[in-house]
Amino acid sequence: MNVIAKTQQFAQTLAVVGFTSITAAATHATAHNPRTDNLLAAAAAETTRSTLTLAARMLAGLPTSASDIADSAITDMAAVDSTSSNESADGEGEGVAEAEPDALDVLRDECYKRLNETATQFTAGETYCAGTFDGWLCWPDTAAGTSAYERCPEFITGFDPTRFAHKECGSDGEWYKHPLTNKTWSNYTTCINFDDLEWKHSINLFYKTGYGISLIAILLSLAIYIYFKSLKCARITLHMNLFTSFAANNSLWLVWYFVVIPETEMLKRSPPPCIALHIILHYFLLTNYSWMLCEGFYLHTVLVSAFISEKKLVKWLIALGWGTPAIVIFIYALARGLGGSGDEVKHCWMHSTSFENILVVPVCISIFLNLLFLCNIVRVVLLKLKAPASIQGSCGPSRTVLQAFRATLLLVPLLGLQYILTPFHPDAGHPWEQTYEVISAFTASFQGLFVATLFCFFNGEVIAQVKRRWRTTWFSNRARANSYTATQVSFVRCGPPLPGEEKV
């Protein structure tokens, strides 16, 4: 069961008390590719070109080696090995990729058990192709001149398990051999849903573009905050910490997409640096939600508390914003590293496990608390915006509601509440699935851009500081230029008379 499914189960529990929508963020928080049903789908989507190459090799009848499969997808059950030997007397091996020994033994044993149970299907006088195991699927005894059909293997990411592979049995009772290799050949090219693969590739490109643009905006915002010292205050300090977590998170996601996912050999070996990247990436992902919670708590506190030391409050929030995710990720890494087995500790920890609940629950709690903070903040803002009727006039209440609505919209991206738009992932093939994926990609990857735009680029204090600095620089340069011109004129006039200017 993947992380999204676990998040949805947690959401259903919260639905009893009416808070199902808060788990939307957990979808993005605990899966490196939140718009797919499982973590490994990202690997397949990122390797569209290699999958097409694999299909071409299949059509050509070439052996599909381990590198071919690794380039096209990371298997759920195991990495695959190649076998280039010809089909033996007992039907084992057909020049196609096989799973690792343990997984292969299980598949082979199940296949032969199934073949033994159907051994009496044909009489002695009938011509048929004997059942065989090709390393991926078990093909039953098949009448001559017909084709056998089997569902595509689920353990090959990039293959659609609802589709069918087929194997042709010739009229002579021999399995079809590809003319280029002269080896028996199973047709798996129909297993690849090229339209879906291209769609996932487009969504991944959307994510990478959004993360890249958001990263640039966040870094520019941080540069502005650092450059203008006069902007420094408790609120801006919190913004800078949130922006720092965004910058680190977006940078690490881009590293994951561009460096780790294409390197299938790295995913196969799962070296310590790759696992470390997974842990650090998820730490900064948690800090995103931790700092959004800190922002919500700070706004709520300064609004409802008349006497509060903002300096002390900021110090506590800095400790909580960076420290709490560190504790959570330490528990997660320790639990998965020591207690994980099999799929839980390979492929750079891409596989979803029950240990990811350690990450899901804090994110859900963070979004839930921010939702409560927002509701109370709006209530307090409405109360404070109310003015005496003599001052408001007939348009007062409408303006008050409009101001409160504007303040609410500004706080939505800051507190991460846009994930309420995507609480549950539709089932595969659902009419709304692609719409959901687009909305999810947009809200997740462009959040940094929205926050930087609303709280830095469009911030009145920032705009005033930039204008003031620009005017100061412009007038300073103009004054310097005027001074230089005056000096030059004075120098000319103080020199000796020019020809024709002598007094007569």
N, C-alpha and C positions, 0 to 999 in steps of 0.2 A: 504494500500500500504506500503511495507516495505522500509527500508532505502536504500537498494540496488536499488530498482526501482526508488526512488527519486534521487539517485545519477546518475542513467542512464539518467533520464529526464534532469538533470542539464547538463550532458555531451552532450546531443543532442543540447542543447542551445549553448554550447560552440563550437559545431561542425560547426556552421555557420561561425566562424572565424578560424576554423581549429585547435582547441585544444581539441579534444574529449578525447584523451588518458590520460589527466592529472587527470581524476576523478577516476582512478583505486584505488588510495590509500584510497579514501573516503569509498570504500566498506569495507576495513578493519577498517577504523577509527571510524565508527559509528555503527558497528554491532559486538556484542561480539563473533559471529561466522561467519566470512566473507564468508565462502564457502557454505552457505546454502541460500535458497531463503528468509527465514525469521528468525527472532531471535529465535522463539520458536522451530525451528527444532533442535537446539542444545540440548534442554532438552530431546527430544525424542531420539536423537542419544546417549546421555549420559546415557540413562536408557534402553539399549538394554535388559539387563537381566530381568528387571522388565516387559518390554513389552512381553517378552517370557513367563513370569510368568502369565501375564494377559491372554495370549492366552491359556495357559494350563488350567486356571480357566474357560475360556469360553468353552473349549472342555469338561471339567468335569461338566459343567452345574452349577457351583457354582455362587452365587451372586457376581457381580463385584461392590464392595463397593467404596466409595470415595477414600480410601487409595490405592486401586488397581489401580484406574485410575490415581491418583496423582503420583503413582510410575511409571506408564508407560508413561505418558505424561501430560503436562499442557495444558488444553483446552483453545482455543482461546476465546470462548464465556463465559465460567464460570467454576468454580470448580464444581465437581459433588457430589451428595449425593447418598446414597444407599437406596434401598427399598427392603425389604425382604418379603413383603406381597405377598400373592397369588393373581393371576389375579382376579379382581373383575368382577361383572356382566357386567359393561359397558366396560370392556376390558382395564382398566387403570392398569399399573404396571405389570411387569413380572419378578421381581426379578433382574432387571438389573439397572445399575446406571442411575440416572436421573440428569438433569441439575438443577441449582439453581432455586428457585421459579419463578423469573421474566422470565428467559429464558425458563423455562419449560412451563409456561403459554402460551408463544408465540408459542412454538412448538406444544403444545397440541391443541391450538385454530386453528392453521393452519391445523393440521391433521384432526380434526373433520369437519372442513369446507370442506376439500377435500373429506372425507368419505361421507358426506351428498350429495355432488354433484354426487357421483357415487353410490348412494344407490340403484338405480333401475337396476343395472347391472345384477343381477340374479333374476330369477323368483321364485315364492314361492315353487315350487316343487324341485328346484335344491339344492343340498347339497354343502355348501361352508363354509369357515371359515370367521367369521365376522372381518372386519377391526379393527385394534387396534393400540395403541400408546405405545411403550415399553420404553419410556424415552429418546431414541435416534432417532429412525426413526418411520415414519408412515407407517404401513403396510395395504395395501388395501384389500378389500374383495377378497378372493382367492378360486378358485374352488377346491373341494376335490380331494386329490391325486396329487396335483401339489405343486409347490413352488413359493413363491413371491420373487422377486429380487428388491433391492433398492441400489442406490449408497451409498457407505460408507460415514458416516458423516464427513464433513470437519473440524468440531470444535474439533475433537480428534486428537491431534498431534501424529503422528506415524501411523495413518490410511491413506491409499492411497485413495483419493476421486474418483479416476478413476476406482477403483475396486467395486465389488458388494457384499453386505451381502445378505443372503437369509433366508427365514423362511418357514418351511414345513407345509403344511396343510394335515392332515390325511384323509383317506377315509371316516371317520365318521364325518367330518366337524369340527374337533377340531384341534387347533394348536398343533404341536409337543411338547411333554413334555420330558424333559431330565430325564432319568431313575434314576439318582442319587439324584435329588432334587424334582422330580415330579412337576416341574414348567414349564410353557411354556418357550420356549427357542429360541432366535434368534441367528443365527450363524454369528458372526462378525470376526471369526478367519481368514477368507479370506481377510479381510481388511488390514491386516498387510503385508507389503512388507518386508519380512525378509532380502532379499538380499540388498535392499536399506538401511535398518536399520543397517546391518552389515557394509556396505560401509561407512556410516556416522560415525559409531563408529570408524572405522579404520582411517578416516580423523581426527576425534577429537583426537585420540591417536597420530597421526602425529603432530598435533598442540601442544599438551602437551609436547611431546618429544622435539620438536624444541624450544619451549619457555624455557624448562628446561635447555637444552644445552646452549642456548644463554645466559641465566641468569648466569650460571657458568662462561662462557667466559667473560661476561661483568664485573662480580665481580672481577675476576682475573685481568682484565685490570685496573680496578680502583685501586686495591691493588698495582699494579706495578707503576702506576702514582703517587700514594700517597707516596710510599716508596722511590722512587728516586726523591729527591727534585730538583736535577739538571735538570730534564726534564721540570720543570715548566716554561711555557711561555704562551703567549696569545692563541696560537693555541691549546696547550694541555689543557688549562683551558676550552676552548669551548668543546673539546672532552670529558672532564670529566663531564661536565654538560649534554651533550648528552647521555653519558653512564649511568649517574644517572637516567635520564628519562627512558631509556631502562630498567634498572634494576627494577625500581618501576613499570613500565607498565607490564613487564613480570611476576613479582611477583604477582601482583594483578590479572592478567589473570589466573594464576595457582590457586590462592585462589578461584576465581570464578568457575573454572572448578571442583576443587576437594572438595570444601566446599559448595558452594551455589547451583549449579545445582543438585547434588544428594539429597539435602534437599528440597524435594518438599513441605513439610509442611511450610518451611520458605518462599518459593516462593508463596505459597497460602496465608499466612498471610501478606506478604510484610512488615516486621517490619522496623522501621526507620534505624537500622544499615545496613540492606540489601540495602536500597535505598541510604544510604550514601556511601556504597561500590561502587554502580553503578556510582555515581557522581564522586567520587575520581578516580575510574578506568578510566572514560572517560576524566577526567582532565589530567592524565598522558599520556593518548593516544594522546591528543591534544598537550601536551608538546613535544612528539616525533616529530611531524611534525613542531612544532614551532622551535625546536632546529635544525632540519635539514635545515630549512629556514635560521636560524642564521648562520649555517656553510656555506651555499651557499653565503649569503650576505657578510660574512667575507672574504671568498676566493676571491670573486669578487672585494671587496673593496681594499684589499691589492695588487691585481694585477693591477687594473686600476688607483689607486691613488698613486702618488709618495710620497706625504706628508700626513701622517695620524697618529694620536696618537692611537696606538693599545690599550693602557691601557684604554683610555676613550671609545674607540669603544667596548671593551669587557664589560665594565660596563653597557653601554647602551644595549648591546645584552643580558646580564644576566637579566636585568630588563624586556626586551621584551620577552625573552624566557620563563620565568616563569610567568610574569605578564599578558601577553595577553591571554593565555589559561585560567587563573583564571577569567578574566573578561567574557570571552565567556561562560565558564561553569557556572558562577554565573547567567548570563542571562538565560541560558538553564534551570538550576534547578529552578529558580524563575518562569519562564514561565510555565514549566511543572507542578511544584508543585501547583501553584495557578490556572492555567488555564486548567490543564488536568482533564479529567473526564473518568469514566468507565475504559476501557482497558488501558488508558494512564497512570494510576497511580497505577495499581496493578501488581502482579507478579514481584516485584522489578524493575519495569519500563522496563521489557523485551520487551513489545510490541512496535512496531514501530509506531511513530506518526509524525505529521507535525512539531512538535517542533525540531525534529532531523535535520531539515534544518539548524538550528543554528550551528550545529556541522559540517555539510557537507560542507557548503560554505567556511569556513576558511581553511579546509583541501585542497579543490580544489585550492584555491588561493595560498596556500603554495607550492603545487606541480607545479603549473603553473609558479610561480616566479622562483622556483629552475630550471625549464627547461630553462627559459630565461637566468638565471645566468650561467648554464652549457654551453649553446651555446656561450655566450660571453667569458667565461673562456677559452674554447677550441680555440676560435679565437685569443685571446691574447696570449695563450701558443704557438700556431703555429707561431705567429709573433716573439715572444721572442726566440723561438728555432731556428729560421732561422739565419744562420751564413754566412759570406762571402764565395763565391764559392771556393776560394783558400784554405779555411780551411776545408770545407765540403768534397771536392772531389766528386767523382761520386756517393758515397753512402750517401751523406749528406741529400738530400730531403727525401729519404726513411726512414732514421733514425729519422728525424724530425717528420714525420707522425706517425711512430711507437711509439715515445715517447708521442705524443699528444693522440694517441689512448689508450695507457696504462694509462695516467693520467685520461682520460675520464672514463675508466672502473673502476678505483679506486674511482671516485667520485659518481658513480651511486648508490651504497648502502648507502653512506654517506648522499646523498641528497634525498634518498627514491624514486629514479626514476625507480626502478625495477617494481613498480606497473603499469608502462606503458605496461608491458607484459600482464596484465589482465584488460583491460579497461571495459569490459562488461561481466556480468554473462550470460551464455547461458540459454536458456529456459530449464525447467525440461524435462528430457528425451532426450535432444539433444545429438548426438554422441560425442560432444566435452565437455560435462558437467563434466565428471569425470576427463578428462585431465586438464580442467580449475581448478577444485578443488584441484588437486595435486599441480599444479604450484602456485596457490594462497596460499595454506598452506605452501609451501616451501619458497616462497619469504617473506611471512609475519612473520613466526615464526623463521626463521633462519637469519633474517636481523641482529640481535644483534651479532650473531657469526661471520658473514662476516665483520661487522664493527670492531669488536674487533680484528679479525685476521689481517685485512689489515692495520689498523691504530695503532695497539699496538704490537701484536706478531711479525709481519713482518716489523715493523718500524725500520729503520736503527739506529736511535738514541737510541731506547729502547734496541735493540740487543747489541749495543756497551756498554751501561750502565750495562746491565746484565753480559756481558763478563768481563768488567772491575771489577765489584764487585766480580765475581767468582774468577778471577785471584788474586785479592787482598786478598780474604779470603783464597784461596788455598795456596798462598805464605806465608801468615801470619801463617797459621797452620803449614806449613812445616818448617818455620823459628823457630817457637816455639818448634816443635819436635826436630829439630837439636840442639837448645839451651839446651833442656832437656838432650839429649844424651851426649852432650859435658860436661855438668855439672856432669853427672854420671861418665863418663870416668875420668874426672879430680879428682873427689872424690876418685875413686879407686886408681889412681896412686899416690895420695898424702897421702895415708894411710901407715901403717907400712908394711914392706916387707912380702910378702907371704912366706910360708915354701918353702925352696929350693932356695929362691932368696937372702938369706943372703950372704954377701961377705965372702970369705974364707981368 
